[in-house]
Amino acid sequence: MNYLKFAGPIIDDAMAEAVKQTLLSGWLTSGPQVLAFECALSDYHGGRPTRVFTSATAAMEVAFEVCGIGAGDEVITSAMTFFSVGNMIEKVGAKTVFVDCDLTSRNINLDQVERAITEKTKAIVPTHFSGLPCDMDRLYAIAQQHKLRVIEDAALAIGSSWGRGSQQARIGAFGDIATFSFHPNKNMTTVEGGAAMFASQAEAKRAEVLRFHGITRLADGTRDVDYPSGKFNMSDVSACLGLAQLKLLDGWCAARQKLAAHYFAQLAPVAEQLDISLPAPAYAGEEAGHSWNMFCVLLPLSKMTISRKQFIDAMHARQIGIGVSYEAMHLSTLFRNHGHAEGEHPNAERIARETVTLPLHPSLTTSDVERVCKALIDIVGTNQTQHQPTFQNLAA
C-alpha cells in the first residue's frame, strides 16, 4: 500500500533540467531568472509590482519595514495563523493584537477587528486560511475608514481569487500588500521562497533595497545603507523552478478543487453523525475562488476515546499522512509571556485542539481521497464514547 503524503510538490524532468541549466550557467544568486520570475508573477497578478524573497516570512518582515511599522504601533491579526505572522510583528518592535477567527472559514473575525482598532493601530494582517480569501470587500472598507495598511498573509492563497463575474481578480492583484509562500507544501514551490505584491512601484523598489541589507548605490559607484535590513534575496536556482511551476499553477489549483469537492462528497453525508466539522467550501455568491492549499477537519475529541495524537498515529499506520494546521498563536510561549492565556479566543483555541489536515495535492486521485475518508470514518466512528457500530459501515 502506497503512503499518501498530506502535501506533495510536483517536480518533473523538465523542471529538474531547468535547475541543472541554471546551475551550469554560473549565475546562481539573484540574476536574470529572478527578474523573469518577478515579471511572470506580476503578469499573473495583473501587472502588480512584485518582488521575490527567500521566504514569505522575509517578505512579510520587509513589508512591515516598507510600511514604517515599528515600536509603539499595533498590528491586528488572527489568533489562528502560522507563527511567522506574530513573530514578524514582534520582530519589528510592534505589538500584536489578536482577534478570534470564524469557526468554519478559519478566517479573521472582522467584527472583532473593528472593535480592536485604537489610535495606535497601524495595520491589519489577515490570513487567507487554506486558500479561502477572507471577506476582501469588508476588510478594505474597514482599512480605508480607519486609514490602516493591510498586509495580507496570502502564504496559502497563490491562485485564489475574489469577486464576481468580470470583477473576479486574483489575490495579490488588488488591495494593499500581499505576501505569498513557495514552500514545498504550498500550491507551487521554489523549494524555499516567497513573494510580495505591492500597490506602488516606489514601495516595491524600497522592498528591493531592504531585501539586500538596505544597500543603495551612489552616483560615484560606492554604496550606502540607510536602514539596518537583512538579506532576503532569492537565488536564480529557486526562481527558475518557480517559473516552471507558475505555468502549471492554474491546472494544479483546478485539480485541488476537484479533490476538495470529492472530500465533501465523501464526508458531508456522515459529518453530522460523526460530529466532525468540515471546512467552508466558499462564501455565498461565489465571491471567493478557493485554491485549496489544505483540507482541514475538526475531530470530535471530547466524544472520542483516543487523543488527536492517537488518531494521527492510527492514520499513519494505514499509510496516510496527516498534518496539524494550526496552533493558536496567542497560546505560544512567546505570547503567553506577554500575558495571553486560554479563553481569550475560543474559536482559534478549539481549532487548535481539534484540527487535522488531510492529504491534498494534485498527485492524489479520487480513489486516494476515498481511502482517506474511509480510514477517518472508521477510526472516528469506532473510537467514540457513545459507540455506534453503524459508523463503521458508513465508509462501505
N, C-alpha and C positions, 0 to 999 in steps of 0.2 A: 504494500500500500504506500503510495507516494505521500510525502509530507507536504501539507498545504501551508505555505507561509502566509502570515497575515498581511505582509507587504512584499512586493516583488518588483524591483526595477527591471526593465527590458533593455538589454544591451545586445545588439545584433552584430553580425560580422562587419557590416558597413560602418557602424559606429566605432568598432574596435580599429578598423583600418584608418578612419579619420583621426583617431587619437594617435595611432602609430605615425602617421604622416606629420602630424603636428610635432610630435617628439623628435622626429628626424629633421624637421625644418630648422631646428636650432633656436627657435623663438618659443620659450617656454612660459615666461611670465606674461604680464598684460601686454597685448600687441594687437595684430590685425584680427585675430579670432575674437577677442573681447569686443573690439569695435563692431565687428559683424554681428555678434550675438546681441549687443545692445541695440543695434539698428533693427534686427529681426524682432526683438521683444517690443520695441517701440512701435513698429508696424502692426504687430499683433494687437497692441493696445491703442490703436487709433492715432498713432503718432506722438504719444506722450513722451516727454523727456525721460530717459531711462538710464540708470547706471547699475552695474552688477558688482557684487561683493563676494567675500569668502563665505558668507552665510546670511540668512535672514536676520539673525541676531545682530550681526555687524551692520546690516542695512538699517535696522531699527535704531541702533545707537547713533549712527550718523544722522538719521532723520531727526532725532531729538536735538542733536547739535545744530543742524541746519535751522531748526525752529527756535533756537535760542533757549531751550528748556533746561533749567538747572536749579540751583539752590533757591528755596523759597517758593517754587512753583508746585502745583498739584496736578497730577495726571490721573484721570478716571479710567479704570479698566475693569474687566470682568474677573471675578474670583475663579471662574472656570476657563483657564487658558494655560498655555505652556509656561514654564518657569522663566523663559527668556524675556517675556514682557516685563514682569516685575523687576527682574534683575537689571534690565537696561534703564528703567525709570530710576531705580535706586542708584545705579552707577553714575548717571549724570547729575546726581545730587537732588533730584526732585522727590516729592512724596507720592507714594502710590495710594490712591483712594479706590478701594474696592467697592463694587456693587455686585448684586447677585445676577444670575442668568435665568433664562426661561428653562423650565424643566424638560421641554420636548425638543426645542431647536438647539438648546445649549448655548444660544447666543445672548449677548449682553441685554440686561433689562433696561430699556431706555426710559421707563418711568423713574426708576431709581437714579439713572444718570442725571435727569433734570433736577432731582431733589439734592443730589450730591454737589452740584455746582456752587462754588464760592468765588469770592473776589480773587482768590489765589489760583483758581483753576486755569490751566494754560492749554490743556489738550484732552481729547478723548481717544482712547485706544481700544477699538472693538476688535474682537477676533471672529472671523467668519468660520464658525466651528464646522469641521469636517468638510468644508467646501460650500456650506449653505450661507449665503450672504445674510447679514443682519438687515434690518429694515433701513435701506440706504436713504430713502426719502425723508423719513423722520430723523434719522441720525444727522443728516446735513442741515435739516431745518433747525434742530437744536443747536448745532455748532454755529450756524450763521446768526441765530438770535443772540447768542452769548459771545460771539466773536472768538471762537475757540478753534484751534488747529485740530485736525483729525489725522491720526496716523493709523491706517488700517493694518491690522495684523492679518494679512492675507496669505500667511505661510501655507495654509491648506487649500487655498482657493484659486490656484492658477487654472484658468479655463472656466471659472464660474462667471455668471453674468447677472445683471439686474435690469429690469424694465419690461415693458410690454410692446409686442409687435416691433415696429420700426424703431422704437425707443430703446430696444434691448442693447445694452453695452456691457462689455467685459469689465469685471472688477479690475481696477487699476487704470481703466481708460477714462475715468472721470473722477471728480472729487478732489481731495487734497493729496496726501501722500499714501501710497500703498506699498507694503513690503511683502516679498514672496520668498519662499524657500524652495531650494532644489536638492534637498537631502534625498537619499535613496528611497525613503518611504513616502515621498510626495508623488504627484501625478507625472512629473518629469524630473530628471536628475542631471546634475553636473558633478556627481559624486558628493561633493560639498559645495555649497554656493547659495547665493541669494540675489535679489534684485530689489530696486525701489523705483517706483514711478512717481514723478513729481509734477506739480501743476505749472511750473515755470522753468525755463532754461537756466535762469540765474541760480535757482536752488539746486538744480541738477549739476551745474558747474561747481557750485560750492561743495556739494557732496563728493564730486570727483577729487577735489583738493583734500577733503577731510579723510577720504579712504586711503590716502597715501601720506601719512604723517603730518598733514596740514601744510605740505610744502608748496610754495609758489615760486615760479621762475621770474627773475627780474630782468630788466632790459639789458643789463650788462652781462647776462649769462650766469650770474650767481643765483643762489637760492635763498629763500627766507621762509620762516614759519611764523604765523600769527595766532595759532591755536594748537594746543598740545593734543593732537589727534593720534590715532593708531594706524595700523597697516592692515587694510582690509581689501586689497585689490585682488580680483580673480585672475587665475592663470589662463593662458591661451589653451592649455590642455583641457581644462574644465569647460571653457567656452565653446570649443569645437564640438564636444559631446552635447552641450546644451543646444547648439544649432541643429544638430541632427534630431535631438529629442523633440524640439519645438515643432518640427514639421509633422510629427506624428501625434502631437498632444490632443487635438480635437477628436481623432479616432479613438484614442485611449480613453478620453473622458466619456465618449459615447458608449464604449464597452463597459465602463464602470456604471453608467446609468442603467444599462440593461441588467447588469448583475445585481445592482441595488433593487431594481424592480422585482427581480426573481426572489431576493431575500424577503421582500414584503409579501410576495405571493405565497411563500412557504410559511412565513411566521405570523402574518396578520390573522389568519383563521384560528390560531391557537394562542395568541398573545394574551387574551383576557383569561383564558383557562389556566395558563401557566403563570399569569401575573408578571410577565416580562413587559418592559416598556421599550417600544421601538422608537427610532429617531424620527424627526419630522421629514416627510418626503419633500416638501416645498411649502411656500406660502400660498394662501388663497389668491386666485387671479394669476398664478404662474409668473409673479414678478421676478422670482429668483431662479436663475439657471444653476443647478446644483452640479458641481463637478465630482462629487462623491469620492473624496480622498479617504474617508473612513466610513464604516458602518458600525455604530456603537449601540449596544442594547444595555438596559439596566436589568440586573438579576433580582429576583425576589428573595434576597438573602435572609431577611427576617423570617421567612417562611420555609427556609431550607435547612437541612441538617448538616450541610457542608459549608465551608468557607469559600470565598472567591478564589483563594489560592488553590484549594482542593478542586474547585470546578476547572480552573485553568490546567491543573495537573491532569485531570481526567480527560480534558480535550487534547492535551499533548500526548497522552497515552494512545489516543486514537489518531495520532499523526496530524493534528490540526493546530496551527499556530494561533495564539491569542495575545492581544495587547491590552494595555490599560490606558485610556485617554479620557480625562487627565486627573491629576490630583487637584485638590482645592488649594490654590496658590497661597491664600491668606493663612493656611494652616501649616505651611512650611516653617522650618526653624527660623529662617530669616525674618519672616513676618510675625511669627509668634514672639520673637524678641522685640518687635515693635508694638506688642500689646494685643495682637489679634488672637481670637480664641474661637472654639466651637460655638455654633449657634448664630453667628453673625450672618451667614449667607446659606440658608438651609438647602436651597436647590443645588448649589455647587457642592455642598457637603454630601448630599445624597448621591449625586452623580459620582463623586469621587469614591464613595464607598461601594457602589453597586455596578459601575460601568465595566464592560468588557468590549474590546474591539475585535470584530470578526474579520476573517480574511477577505480582502477586497483589492484586486488588481487585475489588469487586463489579461494576465496569463491564466486566470481561472476560467472554468467552464460552468455552465448552469448545473451540470452534474456535481461539480465540486461544491457549489452553493447548497445543493440538496443534501450532500453528505454532511456539511457543517450543520445545517439546520436539524437533520435527524439526530446528530450527536447532541446538540444543545437541548433539543426537546426531551431526549431520553435521560440525559444527566439531570436536568432541572426537574423533570416530572417524577423521576424515581427517587429524588432526594428532598422531597418536600415534607414538612412536618405533618401535614394533612394529606398523606399519600393517596393518590387516586390512580389505580392501575391503568385507567383508560389513557392517561397521559402517555404511557409507554407506546400506545398504539397510534398516537396522533401522527407519528412520522412514517407510518406504513403507507 
